[in-house]
Amino acid sequence: MGSQYCVGNDLGTTNSVVAYASLQHAAGGGEPTLELLPIPQLVAPGQIEPRPSLPSFLYLPRESEVESLVTPLVSDPAAGITGHYARQQSAENPQRVVVAAKSWLCHGRVGRTEAVLPWQSPPEVRKVSALDCTERILSHLVAAWHEAHPEAPLADQQVVLTVPASFDPAARELTRQAAMGAGLPDHFVLLEEPQAAVYRWLATHAADWRDVLAAGDALLVVDVGGGTTDLTLVSVDEHQGELALQRLAVGNHLLLGGDNMDLAVAHFVANRLQQQGHDLDPWQSVSLWHACRDAKEKLLSDGGPDEQTISVLGRG
């Protein structure tokens, strides 16, 4: 039987998303409808809710917590909980949460497969590698798909996984290994994020993009993500009377993105606290970083508040 769906997985530094479209509908001459997969995830012990995205955080619980965190999608929470609950814990228990594993995949100075995360956490916290964390996040996405579409296993679908254009060959290969370990079929396509954006733009301008662009023009794709900023330059050339797109260059701003904006806000708040006589220890600083990220997202959301209080837990 042929594939029923084209399934796209956006493995983000801070949030991951699954989108899909029916191939059968497109084969019938209709316009394919793009849909987001609701992703069930733990939002509190014993409470599961579907969300449009899965926060790319991994919480490593204490032994006393494991039993209360078992869910249909996570049979072994001792290996880590990903999603909304893990992101909550990043502010309350930052020493037990792996953040930005995608960025660690392209960190050449630290073994990308070594169990060193969460970075500089206490000895009692079990460590994992960036590869392990990536596989754990993708496993959750795969399980969410199979729960929603048991009649259409991923092994039979057209599957795409996006990566930053600035990923080096080692990071791409590790992403592929994690995807295979998580249950993606061996025929899945690894697609650069800016290239995916160009494809989407071409699809929405199928009737007129050749009128909008001319030979000699260039497209600049700017993708500001949670942990990476991809700048890709695409040229418009003419071959045998037909326009063709060719990638010219990729920027190397590998570790620059929304996380840096959050750190800038956290630095501003930390200076305010220091002026009031409050010096933060390293883990309080990490907690402040995550609290600032939550505040930023709430302030910038549709209908968000004008002000947001930021709290940091005391120590001892």
N, C-alpha and C positions, 0 to 999 in steps of 0.2 A: 504494500500500500504506500502511496506517495505521501509526502509531508503535508500535514494539515495547516501548519503555522510556520511563520518566520518569527523566531524569538530572539530579541535583542537584550543583552545583559550589559548594563552600564555599571562596572565595578568602580565606584567612586572612592575618593580618599575619605570623605566624611559621610556620604550617603550612596547607597546602591539602589538601582531601579531595574525592573524588568518590564519591557514593552513587547507587544506581539501584534501580529496582523494575520488574518485568515488568507491563506494562499488559494483556497478553493473559491473564495469570493472574488479574488482578483482574477483567477482563471476564467470566471464567468463573464468577464468584461466590466465588472463593477470596480469602483474606486476602493482600494483596501482601507479599512478602518483601523487606525492605530489605537490600541488600548493599553492602559497600564495595569499590571497585575497587582491586586491588593495582596500585601505580604503580611500574614499573621505573625505576630511576635509578642514576646513577653513585655508587658508594660508595668507590671507589679507582680509579686509572688502570687501565683494562682490565677492571674488575670491576663488573658490573651486578647489582643485586638488587631484587626487588619489595618495596615497603614500603607500609603502609596509608595513609600520608600523604606529601605532598611538602613538605619544608621550603621556605618562601617566601624563599629566599636566592638571589642571583645572583652567581656568581663570574666575574670577568673575567680569564681566564688570560693568562700571558705567551706570547709568540709561540713560545717553545721548548717549551711544554706542549701546544699545540693539537693536534698530531698524535696524541698519546697519549690524548686525551680524546674522540675521535670515537666515537659510539655509534649504534645503529640509530635511536634517538629524537632524537639531536642530531647532525645532519650538519655543522653549522657551530658548533663550540664556541667559535670566536673571538668570536661574538656573545654568549657567556655560558653558563655551566653552572648549572642550578638543581637544588635537591634536597639530598640528604644530603651529597654531596661539597662543595657550596658552603657548607653550614653548618659543616662541619669547617674549611674554609679561613677562616671568619670569626674563628676564634681564632688561626690561624697566620699569615694574611695579611689582616688586617682592612681594610687600605687598598685591597684589590681586591674587596671583597664589598659588594654593595648589600643593606642590611637595612631591613625595614619600609617597602618601597615603597608599600604600601597607606596608611600614615600620611602619606607624602609627597604622595600624591594629593590630600589635603585640606589641604595646607599653602599657605595663601593668600599668604604673603610671598615664596615662591620659585616661579618659573615651573614649573608642574607638567609641562610638556612640554619643559623645558630640560634639556640634558644636563649635569647638575651632580652626579650620583651615580656612585661613592661620594663623599659629601660631604667636601670638603677633602682628597681623596686627591692623591698626587704627580702632577706633570704628565705623567709617562710612562704613567699609567693612563688608558685610554680611558674616557670618561664616557658615561653613558646617562641617560635621563630616567625619572621614575617611571612614565610611560606605557609606555615601552619595556620596562621590567622587568616590569610587570604583564602585558603581552602575551606576554612570554617565558615566564612561569610558566604562563599559561593555555594557551599552545601546547604545553607539555609534557603538560598534563592531556588536551588534545584528542588528541595523538599516542598517549598511553597508552590512551585509550578505543578508538581505531581499531585499535590493535594487538590488544587483547583482544576486540573485537567488530567484526571487519571486515564482518560481514553486516548490521550495523545502524549505518550512518553517522549522525553526530550531526545532519546536516541533516534527517533523517527522524524524529527523536525529539522528545519534549517535554523541553525543556532549561530548567533554572532556575539562576540565578546569584545568590548572596546577597551583600548589602552591609550595612554598619552603618546603623542608622536615623538616625544623626547625620551621615551623609554629606551634604554640601551638593550642590546641583544640578550644579555643575561637576565634583565628584568622581564623581557618578553617571554623567554623560555620558562622562567619560574612561574609566571602567570599561567602559561599553558599547562605546566605540571600541576599547579593548584586546581585549575579547571578540570583536568582529567581526573584528579583525585576526588573532586567534589561530585563527579557524575556527569559532566558534560560529555557529549559524544565526541569521538576522536575526529569527526569531520567538521567540527565547528570552525568558524572563521574568526581570526584575530584581526580586528579593524581599528585603525587609528582614529581617535576621537574627532580631530579636525576634518579628516576625510569623511567620516560619517556625517558631519555637519554639512559638508559640501554636497554629499549625495542627497541629503534632505532638502537643501535649498534647490537643487536641480529638480527634485521631484515636485516641489511646490511651484516651480516656474517652468514646467515642462513645455508649455506652449510658447513662452516668450523669452527664455534665457538667451537665445541666440540674437534676439533684438536688443537685449540689455547689454550684452558683452560683445566686444569686437577683438579681432586679432591684435595683440600687443597690450591688451589690458591685463590687470593682475587682481587677484582676489587675496585679501588678507583675512585669515580666519583667526580670531582671538577667542580662546577658550580659557576663561578664568575659573579654575576648579577649587576644590577645598585645599588641596595640597600642591597642585601643579598649575602652571600657566603655560598653555601651548600657543605659540605663534607660528602659523604656517602660511607661507606665501605660495600661491598657485597662479601660474601663468596661463594666458589664453593664447593658443597658437592655432594656425590654420594648416590643415593637411588635406590636399586634394579637394579643396573647396569646402571642407567641413571643419567646424571649430572643435578643438580638442583642449582638454585641461591637463596641465603638467605641473607637478609639485616642484617648486624651485628651491625652497629652503625651509628649515625647521628651526625655531628658536631653541635655546638651551636653558631657559629659565625653569630648571627642573623642579626646584623646591621653593616655589613662590605661589601663594594662592590665598584662599580665604583664611587658612590657619594663621597666616602672617598678619592679616587684618585683626583677628581676634587677639593675637599677642600684643599688637600695638595698643589696643584698647586696655588690655590687662596691665601693660606697662604704665599707662596713664593712671589707672585706678590705683596701682601699687604705689606710685609716687604720692597720690593723695593720702593714702593710708599711712605712708611713712611720715608725711608732714604732721599727721595726727598722733604719731608715736607708736605706730603698729608696724613692726618689721615681720614680714612673712618668711616662714621657712620654705625650703624647696617644694615640698608637697603642697603647702598652702598656695604657693605660686601656681602650681599646675592646676589646682582646684579653681583658682581665680581665673585662669585662662579659659577653662570650660564654662565657668559661670558667665564670663563675658561673651562667649559664643552664644549661649542660650539667650542672653539679654539682647544681643544684636539681632538674632533671628526673630525674636518677639517684637522688637521695635520696628523692624523692616517688613513685617508681615502685613497683609491686607487688614486694615482696621486695627492695627497694633496700637499699644498704649503710647502715650507721649513720654512716659518715664518708666524705668524698670530698676528695681532694687537689686543690687548684687550683694550676696552674702558669702562669707568664707568661714568655715567651721574653725573654732578655736582648737588648740592642741592641749592634751593632757587634762 
